[in-house]
Amino acid sequence: MAELIKDIHSRNHLIHHRFHLRIEIDNLDAYEIAEEMIKNGKVHEISFMDHTPGQGQYRNLEIYRSTIAKYQGRDQDEIQMEQLLQEQMEKKTLSAAQMQQLTKMAQERKIAVASHDDDTEEKMALNREIGVTISEFPVTLAAARKAKDMGF
């Protein structure tokens, strides 16, 4: 799909499709895939997403539990939720250095870089430090205001 979008984007059309690469930071395989796609001009925007329970849009664990149950088509009682929560919170993620490297590669190619579901000033400060310039979907009004104040 990315190759097709790249091909169509470069043609002389009225509409130029773009590819937004959304990188879930606990998908460790995403690093090499993202590197390749950025290097080969297949990406027009990237965003780093962290859907770990207990922060971001899942700060409220009841919302996380409900969402997981809906995704799996089961009642919350049927899911070993405490075990699932523990596993999700202990997952390895891309390092700040890896995200910074992808951001640098993207910026060298004039590709926009976003963070996703910002909920704290600390998270926004880290995103700013690694070079992110867009705060995509801050989850509270306070976070949105802070993102604006920080120049996102």
Summary of the structure (lengths in Angstrom):
residues: 152
radius of gyration: 17.3
end to end distance: 29.5
largest distance: 54.5
contacts: 427
relative contact order: 0.14
helix: 51%
strand: 12%
